Amino acid sequence: MEYRGHAVPWHEESTRRECSRMNSQPVPLAAKLALMGACLLWAASFIATKTALKSVPPLTVVMLRLLISSGCFLGWMVLKREPITYQGPAWLGRLALLSLFGTALHYGIQTVGIGYTTASNAALYAATAPISIALIAALFLGERINLKKAIGIGCALIGVLIVQGLGVLRTIDFKSHLLGDMLVFLSIVLWGVFTVMGKDMIRRTNAVTLTAMVTFIGTLYLVPLAWIEMRQRAFSMAAITAEAWGAVAFLGITCSFLATLLYFFALERTESQKVGVYLYTIPPMSYLIAGFYLHEAIGPNLIIGSLVVLSGVYLTEKG
């Protein structure tokens, strides 16, 4: 089984040749470590987000984390003297779309959606992210979905379901949380678009500079929306607790700055599909972190499911 996407106007032949070359090469160790680090930080973000939302409205949480992340990127670029080179209106337009899809809309829609659905439903939809990335990458980057990749992605998905367990899966309710489910699923699709567009943009701009600019522009999108939200809710920044500020700082420094930087570092070095399948490691990591942080029991389903997820990741890498 093998599927190839059709050519589209914005895609360049050089990008297809590069993707074809990467398809035949193993994932570099540096990329693997970067992806595992990014996924570990994103796994911890669920607890931090839940903590922040106790006293801060959702869009305000996203805006604050992006402001902190922007400050981190600004300091990094000044320290490293990273240049920003203007590459024409088409490049700027794609950068604006990338920032909108992967930063403003993804974070904003997902954070709002989580407030209207259950954790079980959100986790189930999050498990579709690698599938979305694989299909979009096949359509727009020409990355092949061969039999080994398809089996690997499917195996990792089964592993995530095992980690969640029958008890959690039974609590999934599609009828009562339709709005939240739709928002979370849309945010996952937007992350797939973000990953594929980012892969193409990396050909023109290095990973650090691209991630920084995406964060800067995404923050500009969120500032007016967060301001409107605070006005409507009569929310004051003075009402933010020390615990919430700590959670927001963690989200901005580690999840929006460091994890996204690691993600693009890996994306610069291997296929989008092979990067995307690592997202399946987030649910097992989330359960493991919750086990230590919340002192919850770690059951056999976590151990078995994690091994199945890692097997799926391995198969996809070899595809």
N, C-alpha and C positions, 0 to 999 in steps of 0.2 A: 504494500500500500504506500502510495506516495502522492502528495498533493503539492502543487505549485500555484502560486498566485499569478494573476495577470499583471502586466505592466501598467503603471499609472503615470500621468503626466509629470508629477513632481519628482518621481523617482529617477535616479541617474544610474546609468549602466555600470559606472565604477563601483557604486554601492553594492550592486548585485554580484559583481565579481569578488568583492571583498567578503560578502556573506558566504559565497560559495567556497572561498578559501578557508574561512573559519569553520565551515561545516565539517571539513575533513580533519580538523585539528582538535586535540584534546583541550579541555578547559585549563588554562594555566593555574598553578597553585596559588599565585597571588590573587587571581580572580575568585577562586573558591573561598579563600580566607576572607576576602572583602565581602563576598555575598553572605557568608555565615555571620560575619560581624554585623552587617546591615540588618539581616533578618532577626538576629538576637535583640538588637536595639528596638526594632519595630514590634517585636513580641512584647517587650517591656512597656511599649507605648500604650497598650490597652489599659493597664493599671493606672498609668499616669494620666491618661485622658479621663478615665472615670473619676479620679481624684479631683482634677481641675474642674470638671463639669458640676461638681457639687456646689460651687459658689460662683461660677463664671458662665455666661451664655456661650453656646457653641461657636458662633462665628467670631466672637471676641477671643475665645481660646485659640482659634486658628490664627487670627491676626497677630496676637501676642507672640505665639510660637514662631511665626514667620518673621516678625520684627527682630526677635532674638537671633534667629538663624541668619537673617540678613546682616546683622552686626558681626556675627562670627565670620561670614564670608568676606565682608569688607575688611576685617582685620587680617584675614588670611591672604587676601589679594594684595593688600598694602605691604604686608610682611614679605611675601614672595615676589612682589612686583610683577604680578600677572597682568599682561596687556589685554585690552579689549579693543578689537579691531572691527570697525564697521564694514560689513560685507554686502551692502546694498539693500534695497527695499524688500526684495523677496526673502532674504535671510532674516530681516527684521520682522516681517510678517509671520514667518514660521516660528520665530522665537516668541512672539506675542501669543500665538496659538499654543505653543508648548507650555508656556507659563500658565495660560488659562486652563488647559486641560489637566495638567499634572500637578499644579500647585493650588490655584484658587478654587477651581471646581471640584477637583478630587478631594482635597482636604475638607472644603466647606460642605459639600454634599454628603460625604461620608459621616462627618461629625454630626450634622443635623439628622441624617438617617438613623444613626445609632440611637438617637433619642426617641425614635418612633417605632423601633422594632426590638426584638429580644437579642441577647448575645448569641443564642443558638442559631437564629436565622442569619445574623450578620456573619458569623463564622462560616456558615454553609456557603453563602454567596462569595465570601472572600476566597474560598477554595476554588472558585472558577477563574481567578486571575491568570494563572499560567495557561489555561485553555484559551482565554481571550488573547493573550500575548502571542501564543502559537499561531492562531488563525489570522490575526492582523499582520503578523510578521510574514506569514506565507503570502498574503495578498499584496502587501506593499513593499516587502524587502526581498521576496523570492526565496525565503528560507524554506527548505524542504521539510515536510512532515512525513518522515519515513516510518516504517513499521516499528522499529525499535524506539523512536521518540514517542510515538503514539502509545505504545505499551508502557513506557516509562512514566509519561504524564498520567495515564490512567491508574497505574500502580501507586503513584504518589497520592492521587486523589483518594483511592481506597484507604491508604494509610491514614490520611487526615480523618476520614469517617470512622476508622477504628479508634483513633485517639479520642474523638468526641464521645464515642460509646453509644450504645442503644438508648440509655437513659436520656442523654442530651438530645439525640435525634428525635426521640418521641415527643419532646417538648416543642419541636418546630411547628409553628402555626402560621400558615400562609394567609389565611382569610382575615385574621384580626390585625395584621401588620402590613397591609399591602403597600401603603405609602412609604413606610420605612424600608421595606424590602426593595422596592423599586429604586429608592435613592441610593441604598448601599450597593445594589447591583450596578447602577449607572456609574457610581464612583469607581467600581472595579474595571468596567469597560474603559473609562477615561484613563485609568492607569495603564491599561494595555496600549491605548493610543499614544500615551505619553512615552512609554518605553520604546515603541517602534519609531515615533518621530524623533525621540532623543538619539536613537541609534543612527539615524540619518544625519542629524545635526552634528554629531560628534566628528563626522568626516570633515566638517568645516571649522569647528571650534573645539579646543581641548576640554576634557571632562570638568576640570575645576572651574574654568571660566564659564562654561555653559551652565553648570549647576548654580553658580552664583547669580548669573543674570536671570535665570528662570525664577530663582527665589526672590530677587529684587522686584521683578515685574509682577510676580504672583502676589507679593505683599501689597503693591499698589492697588491691585484689584480688590483685595480684601479690606483695606482701610475704610473706604466709604461704606461698605456693607456692614462692617462691624460697628461703625459710628451710628448708622441707622438703627441697628439692633439695640444698641445701648440706649438710644433715645426712646425707642418704643417701649423698652422694659424699665425705663428710668433707672438704669444700672449705673453705679458709680465705681470707678476703679479702686476707690478707697475700701470698697466692700470685699475685695479679694483677700482671702486669708493667706497666711504665711505658707500653709500647706499647699494651697492652690498655686501660689507663685513658684514654689519649689517644683511642682509637677509641670507647670508651663515652661520653666527654665530647662527642665530635663527634656521636654518635648522639642524645644527649640534648638538646644545645643547638640543633643545626641541623635534624635530622630529626624529632624528636618535638616540639620547641617551635616553631621558626621555620617549618618546612615545613607542619606541621598548621595553624598560624595562617594562613599564606598560602592554604592549601586552603579553609579555612572562609571566609576573606575573599572568595574568588572564588565560593564556593557561595552566599554571601549575595547575590550580584549577578547570577547567571545560573542556567540550568537544570542539574539534576543530570546529565543526559545529556551536555550540552556540557562540563561540568566533567570527567566521567568519561573522555571520549575523549582528553583530554590525557595520561592515564596511559600511552597508547601511545607517548609520547615518551620514556618512561623507558628501555626497552631500547636505543634508539640512543644515548642519552646515556651509558648504562652502558658500552657498547662504546667510545665516544669517550673517556670518562674512563680506562677500562682501557688504551686505546691510549697515552695520555699518561703515566699513572701506572706502568703495567707495561711500557711501551715496546713494546707489541704493534703489529703492522702494521695500518693502517686500509685495508681493501680496498674495491673498488667496490660490494660489496653493502651496506656501511654507508651510502655516499653515496646510492645509488639507493633503498634501503629507507627512509632518513630522508625523502627527498623524497616518497615514496609515503605515509608516515605523516602528514606535514604536509598533504598533499593531502586525506587522509581527515579530519583535524581541521578543515580549512577547510570541507569539504562538510558536516560535522556542524554546525558553527557556523551555516551558512546554512540549515539545515533547520528 
